[in-house]
Amino acid sequence: MKKYLAGAAIASLAVIPLMTAPPASAQAASGPNASRAHAAAVPAGSCTVRAKESLNIREEATTDSDALGMLPKGATATCYGHIVTGGTYTACGPYSDHYWMPISYEGTDGYVPTTCVKLA
């Protein structure tokens, strides 16, 4: 069953489908990236987003986390629908926010700020 999440904090994303439970592969994950695997291991194709600006793809949902790669401005990435609460950022808008979107871009899985992407 899919649920839909809409709110002012993610208005730029419109309506994003949320998966109600991670697949077994995510539940079995362990080690230092287990929380990221849980959030990002939903079947591909949940949605596609386009970057409003060039973005660092972060290992965790915070700007203090290591950058794993770059999502160039205008590029599209697969998003997984699990918007997570993480570290605060001020990118791509006049207000600070703390919602992050798990994405996959050219083999790199990580997080980008939700205000910096829009549905493609």
N, C-alpha and C positions, 0 to 999 in steps of 0.2 A: 504494500500500500504506500502511495506517495503522499507526502504532505507538502504544503506550500508555505513559504515564509516570505513575508513582505514587510517592510518597515522603512522608516525614514532613514535609518543608518545605512541601508543598502538599497535605497531607491534607484540608484544608478544601475543596479542589476535587475530591476523589475522583479519578476517572480522566478525563484530558483527552486527546482525540485529537490527535496531532501530525501535521502534514503533512510528508512527506519532502522536498519541494522547493518553493520558491516559484514562483508562476506567472511566465510570461515578462514580464508587466507589471512585476513587482517586480525582476526581473533587469535590466531596462532602466532602472531608476530611477537618477538621478544628482542631484548637488547636496547641499545641507546636510541634507536629510531622507532621503537614500538609505538609511541604515541602518534608520530607522524604517519606510520603505516596504517594505524587504525583510522585516522582521518582521511587518508588519501587512497586507500585501497578499495574503493568502490568501482564497479565495472566501468570501463571507459565509455564515453558517449553520454554521460549524464547531462552535460551542457558544454557549450563552447563560449569562451570569452575573448574579447579583443582588448589589448593594452591601450590605455589612453596616453600613457607616457612609457618610456623605457623603465623597466622595473628590475630590481634584484629579486631573484627567486630565493627565498630564505629556507634554511633547513627546518626552522621552527617558526611559529607565528609571533615573531618579535624582531625588531630592527637590530637587537643585540646578537641575533643568531648569525651564523656564517652564511654568506651568499654562495649558493651552489651554481648559479648561472644567471643569465640575463634574459628577460622577456622584452624584446625590442618593441618600441612604440608601433602600434598598428598590427603587430603579430597576433595570431590566434593560438589559444591553448585549450586543452581539454580541462574542464573543471569537474569536480566530483560532487558538488552540491552541499558538502558539509562546510558551512561557514562556521569558523571557530572564533572564539574570543581569545585574544592574545595581547601582546604589547601594544601600547599606544603609538600612533604615528600621525604625522601631519601632511603626508604626501597627497598630492592630487586634489587639494581642496583647502578652503580656509579654516576648516574645523578639524580638531583632532578626532581620531576614531581608534577603535581597537578590534575591528572585525577583519578576519583574514580568510582568503579563499585558497584551498588546496588545488593545485593545478599540476598538469604534466605538459612539458614543452620540450620537444626533441629529446626525449629520454631522461629529462631532469624533472623530478617530482619535488615539489616544495610549496611554499606559501607566498602569496602576494596580497597587498592591501586591497580590500574589496572596493574602495572608492576609486581605485586606479584602473579598474576593468569594467567593461560593459558587455552585455550579451551580444554575441556576434550573430 
